[in-house]
Amino acid sequence: MRLLAITLLALGILLGTPDTPWARTTRPDALSEWRLAQEFGAARLLLKTLLKERPAGGEKYAILVAESLSLSRQGVTPRPRLTFGIAPVVEYDHNINGGFPVDEISIGPFTFVVDPESRARSGLTFGLRADAGASLAVADGLLFTLSAYGTARHSFEHDLNVLKYSTTACLKYTSRTWSYVDACASEYNLRRDLSEEERFFRSVTFGRVFSTGNASHDVAVTALHQRYLGDSQRRLRLSVSSVVREVGAFDFGVSVGDGPDGVLAMTQGVDVGFGSVLWGQPTRVSLAYLREEGGVFFGQDRSDERWLLRANRRLSPSVDGYVSLERKNSSLEAFTESLFNIGFEIRGRRW
């Protein structure tokens, strides 16, 4: 019954109603390329569409976006740009404590009963998210960025905490012929009551932004190196993001990686997404498939296949809602599960 109630609530959030006050204020150019890029794309794609469509009064905005990429006509401004934000978080978590999703685990001919204290706990969590960023124009088209965010959530039902934080440093170059290179290093941490995850990433991305007819595109290839649990993995990803006037924003990605021994890691991945203004508000739907290999659990090899369907929708000028369904099929039955999540992304105060 609780799952049914949550599902009905989620459908109500996503479908919404087109005659809400904020839906009636939808701009007539909501499906222009630059509006779609502003809502669903990155800064380079946004700048390309602004210069292509030249909307009324958009020159000052284009200058601001160009300056954020160190592409100002006035040359490099060495003054750093600083940002800070804080927002509340409401999220349904299917495994708040990082426990086992089943009551029993079978290993060969033996069956073990999971300690009740080690079972996964699910429910609503509430907390805060804070983020900070700094960027410095180093040369024409060359930008150094540093960003960090942290999220702390608490379950009042189970009296459990979840802490997640990450830091990223990048050197980004954008040429005036619309090709670009990004070199980044980042650290990611996720801490739960019964588990802890720490990952380190290094990546290099080569991309290009271009236009064709009534569409603009961002195509990129990323080479990534990941360190996790004392092992490492190399991964390659091809991604394509497009905005099509009067239709919406499309994105597609495919990833391949090697499988480190003893660590469960993604070796194949495909994802597709579509976003547009539907029923008066920005809405996005995505589908992803992942294959993970290399894991070992009590001497048994483990591999997983995961399908993830997610929908996001603007609920008000400051709140987005989302629901997701995930199906995981594992070579070890104990890790096979179906998951449902619902949450809200709130845009709080920014400085």
C-alpha positions in Angstrom: 0.0 0.0 0.0 2.8 2.4 0.8 4.5 1.8 -2.5 1.1 2.3 -4.3 0.6 5.6 -2.5 4.1 6.8 -3.4 3.6 5.8 -7.0 0.3 7.7 -7.2 2.0 10.7 -5.6 4.9 10.5 -8.1 2.5 10.4 -11.1 0.7 13.4 -9.8 4.0 15.3 -9.4 5.3 14.4 -12.9 2.0 15.0 -14.8 1.1 18.0 -12.8 -1.4 20.4 -14.4 -0.8 22.9 -17.2 -3.0 25.6 -15.5 -0.8 26.2 -12.5 0.3 29.8 -12.0 3.9 29.1 -13.1 2.9 27.1 -16.1 0.8 30.0 -17.4 4.0 32.1 -17.5 5.8 29.8 -19.9 7.7 31.9 -22.5 6.6 31.7 -26.2 10.2 30.9 -27.2 10.5 28.0 -24.8 11.4 25.6 -27.6 14.0 27.8 -29.3 17.5 26.3 -29.5 19.0 28.7 -26.9 16.1 28.2 -24.4 16.5 24.4 -24.7 20.3 24.7 -24.3 19.8 27.0 -21.3 17.6 24.4 -19.6 19.2 21.1 -20.7 22.7 21.9 -22.1 26.1 23.1 -21.1 27.6 26.6 -21.4 29.3 26.1 -24.7 26.2 24.8 -26.4 24.2 27.7 -24.9 26.7 30.3 -26.3 26.6 28.7 -29.7 22.8 28.9 -29.8 22.7 32.4 -28.5 25.1 33.6 -31.3 23.1 31.6 -33.9 19.6 32.7 -33.0 20.4 36.2 -31.6 17.3 36.6 -29.5 16.0 40.1 -28.8 18.0 41.5 -25.8 20.2 38.4 -25.7 23.5 40.2 -26.5 24.3 41.0 -22.8 23.5 37.4 -21.8 25.8 36.0 -24.5 28.6 38.3 -23.2 28.1 36.9 -19.7 28.2 33.3 -21.0 31.3 34.1 -23.1 33.1 35.6 -20.1 32.3 32.5 -18.1 34.3 30.5 -20.7 37.1 33.1 -20.8 36.0 34.1 -24.3 35.4 37.8 -23.6 36.0 40.3 -26.4 37.7 42.6 -23.9 40.3 39.9 -23.2 41.2 38.0 -20.1 39.8 39.2 -16.8 42.1 37.8 -14.0 39.6 38.4 -11.3 38.2 35.1 -10.0 34.5 34.4 -10.0 33.1 32.9 -6.8 29.8 31.2 -6.2 28.1 29.6 -3.2 24.7 27.9 -2.7 22.7 26.1 -0.1 19.4 24.2 -0.5 17.3 21.7 1.4 17.1 18.1 0.2 14.2 15.6 0.4 14.9 12.2 -1.0 13.5 8.7 -0.7 16.5 6.3 -0.2 16.1 2.5 -0.7 19.3 1.7 1.3 20.0 4.4 3.9 22.5 2.4 5.9 24.3 0.5 3.1 23.0 -2.9 4.3 22.1 -6.1 2.6 18.8 -6.0 0.5 17.8 -9.6 1.5 17.2 -11.7 4.6 19.3 -14.6 3.5 22.5 -15.1 1.5 23.4 -18.4 -0.2 27.0 -19.3 -0.8 27.5 -22.6 -2.5 25.5 -25.2 -0.4 25.3 -22.9 2.6 22.6 -20.4 3.5 23.4 -17.6 5.9 20.8 -15.5 7.7 21.6 -11.7 7.6 21.7 -10.0 11.0 18.6 -7.8 11.3 21.0 -4.8 12.1 22.7 -5.4 8.8 19.5 -5.3 6.7 18.9 -2.4 4.3 16.7 0.4 5.7 14.6 2.5 3.3 12.5 5.6 3.7 12.4 9.4 3.3 15.5 11.4 4.2 15.8 15.1 4.8 18.9 17.3 4.8 20.9 20.1 3.2 23.1 20.5 0.2 25.9 23.1 -0.1 28.1 23.8 -3.0 30.8 26.3 -3.8 32.8 27.1 -7.0 35.6 29.3 -8.2 36.8 30.0 -11.7 39.8 32.0 -13.0 40.5 33.0 -16.6 44.1 32.1 -17.3 44.3 33.0 -21.0 42.0 33.6 -23.9 39.7 30.6 -23.9 41.6 28.9 -21.0 39.7 28.6 -17.7 40.7 27.0 -14.3 37.7 25.9 -12.2 37.4 24.5 -8.7 34.2 23.2 -7.3 32.9 21.3 -4.3 29.6 20.1 -2.9 28.4 18.2 0.1 25.0 16.7 1.0 24.0 15.6 4.5 20.8 13.7 4.9 19.0 12.2 8.0 16.3 9.6 8.4 14.1 10.4 11.3 12.4 7.0 10.9 15.6 5.0 11.4 17.8 7.6 13.0 20.5 7.2 10.3 22.7 9.6 8.5 24.1 9.7 4.9 27.0 12.0 4.0 28.1 12.6 0.4 30.8 15.1 -0.8 33.0 15.7 -3.8 35.6 18.1 -5.1 36.7 18.7 -8.7 39.5 20.8 -10.3 39.5 21.4 -14.1 41.5 23.2 -16.7 39.2 24.0 -19.6 40.1 25.3 -23.0 37.6 26.5 -25.6 38.8 27.6 -29.1 37.1 30.2 -31.2 36.5 27.5 -33.7 34.2 25.7 -31.2 36.5 22.8 -30.4 37.4 22.3 -26.7 39.5 20.3 -24.3 38.8 19.7 -20.6 41.3 18.1 -18.1 39.8 17.3 -14.7 40.6 15.5 -11.4 38.0 14.8 -8.8 37.4 12.9 -5.5 34.0 11.4 -4.5 33.0 10.1 -1.1 29.8 8.5 0.1 29.4 7.5 3.8 26.6 5.4 5.2 26.3 3.6 8.6 27.4 0.2 7.2 29.4 1.2 4.1 31.9 3.7 2.8 32.8 4.5 -0.8 35.7 6.6 -2.0 36.7 7.1 -5.6 39.3 9.2 -7.4 38.9 10.3 -11.0 41.1 11.8 -13.7 39.7 12.6 -17.1 40.4 14.3 -20.4 37.6 15.3 -22.8 37.9 16.4 -26.4 34.8 17.9 -27.9 33.3 20.1 -30.6 30.1 22.3 -30.8 28.5 22.9 -34.2 25.1 23.6 -35.8 23.1 22.0 -38.6 19.9 23.6 -39.8 17.4 23.9 -36.9 19.7 22.1 -34.4 22.9 22.5 -32.5 25.1 19.7 -31.2 27.9 19.0 -28.7 29.9 15.9 -29.4 32.7 14.7 -27.0 35.0 11.8 -26.3 36.2 11.4 -22.7 39.0 9.2 -21.5 38.7 8.5 -17.7 40.9 6.8 -15.1 39.3 5.7 -11.9 40.9 4.5 -8.6 38.6 2.6 -6.2 39.3 0.1 -3.4 43.0 0.0 -4.2 42.4 -0.9 -7.9 42.1 1.2 -11.0 40.0 1.2 -14.1 40.2 2.9 -17.5 37.1 4.0 -19.3 36.2 5.6 -22.6 32.9 7.5 -23.3 31.3 9.0 -26.4 28.6 11.5 -25.8 26.3 13.5 -28.0 24.0 16.3 -26.9 21.6 18.1 -29.3 19.0 20.8 -29.1 16.4 20.8 -31.9 14.2 23.9 -32.3 10.5 23.3 -31.7 11.2 19.7 -30.5 13.5 19.4 -27.6 16.9 18.3 -26.3 18.4 14.8 -27.0 21.4 13.2 -25.5 23.1 9.9 -26.1 26.1 8.2 -24.5 28.0 5.0 -24.8 30.8 3.9 -22.4 33.3 1.0 -22.3 35.8 0.1 -19.6 38.1 -2.7 -18.5 37.1 -4.8 -15.5 39.5 -4.7 -12.6 39.9 -8.0 -10.6 38.0 -8.1 -7.3 36.2 -4.8 -7.8 32.7 -4.4 -9.3 33.0 -1.8 -12.0 31.1 -0.6 -15.1 32.4 -2.2 -18.3 29.6 -1.4 -20.7 27.0 1.4 -20.6 24.5 3.1 -22.9 22.2 6.0 -22.0 19.6 8.0 -23.8 17.6 11.0 -22.8 15.0 13.5 -24.0 14.0 16.8 -22.5 11.5 19.4 -23.6 8.7 21.7 -22.3 5.8 19.3 -21.7 2.5 20.3 -20.2 3.9 23.7 -19.7 7.0 22.8 -17.7 10.6 21.5 -18.4 10.5 17.7 -18.3 13.2 15.2 -18.9 13.1 11.4 -19.3 16.2 9.1 -19.5 16.9 5.4 -19.8 20.3 3.8 -19.0 21.8 0.3 -19.2 24.9 -0.7 -17.3 26.9 -3.9 -17.1 29.2 -4.2 -14.1 31.9 -6.9 -13.9 34.9 -7.9 -11.8 33.3 -8.3 -8.4 34.0 -11.1 -5.9 31.8 -11.9 -2.9 33.0 -14.7 -0.6 35.0 -16.3 -3.4 32.2 -16.1 -5.9 32.5 -14.0 -9.1 29.9 -11.3 -9.3 28.5 -9.4 -12.3 25.4 -7.2 -12.5 23.2 -5.8 -15.2 21.2 -2.6 -14.4 18.4 -0.8 -16.1 17.5 2.7 -14.8 14.5 4.8 -15.9 14.2 8.3 -14.5 11.9 11.3 -15.1 12.4 14.9 -13.9 9.9 17.7 -14.0 9.9 21.3 -12.9 7.3 21.8 -10.2 7.8 25.5 -9.5 10.4 28.1 -10.2 12.5 26.7 -7.3 11.6 23.0 -7.1 12.1 20.0 -9.4 10.7 16.6 -8.7 11.9 13.2 -9.9 11.0 9.5 -9.8 13.2 6.6 -10.9 12.8 2.9 -11.3 15.8 0.6 -11.3 16.1 -3.1 -12.0 19.3 -4.9 -11.1 19.9 -8.5 -12.2 23.0 -10.0 -10.5 24.9 -13.3 -11.0 24.4 -13.6 -7.2 20.8 -13.8 -6.3 21.3 -11.8 -3.1 22.0 -8.6 -5.1 19.1 -8.9 -7.5 16.5 -6.3 -6.7 14.0 -3.7 -8.1 14.2 -0.2 -6.6 11.9 2.8 -6.7 13.0 6.3 -5.7 11.3 9.7 -5.4 12.8 13.0 -4.4 12.9 16.7 -4.8 15.7 19.0 -6.0 15.3 22.4 -4.5 17.2 25.4 -5.8 17.9 27.4 -2.6 19.9 30.6 -2.0 22.9 31.4 -4.2 25.5 34.0 -3.8 
